Amino acid sequence: MGQTLSVAAEKKAYTLADRGTYLALKKNLGLDILNEGDALLLNVYSVIQVNPAKFKKLNVAGAKAFADFMVAKDTQALIGKFGVEKYGSPLFFPDAGKKEESLGKK
């Protein structure tokens, strides 16, 4: 993604990019965000536990602990703050517990 953004900057072109990479490279690019917040641009990260009935060699307790950690209120708060100090904007937006139609809305 970083190389794509660099080429777009060099060619004065448009590209789609993730927020984290853009913010990390922004000071060297000279590119502005032209569109954001549209549901069509949403890039959701999810945590899903694998079905232990289908796969026998799983760490079920570890998987549950990780999934519970990722959706915990404190973890979601950390996700929402991640990058703010360094880049002035969060790199990710927490969405655990949100209904699908509200995802991506700040």
Secondary structure, 3 states (H helix, E strand, C coil): CHHHHHHHHHHCCCCCCCHHHHHHHHHHHCCCCCCCCCHHHCCCCCCCCCCCCCCCCCCHHHHHHHHHHHHCHHHHHHHHHCCHHHHCCCCCCCCCCCCHHHCCCC
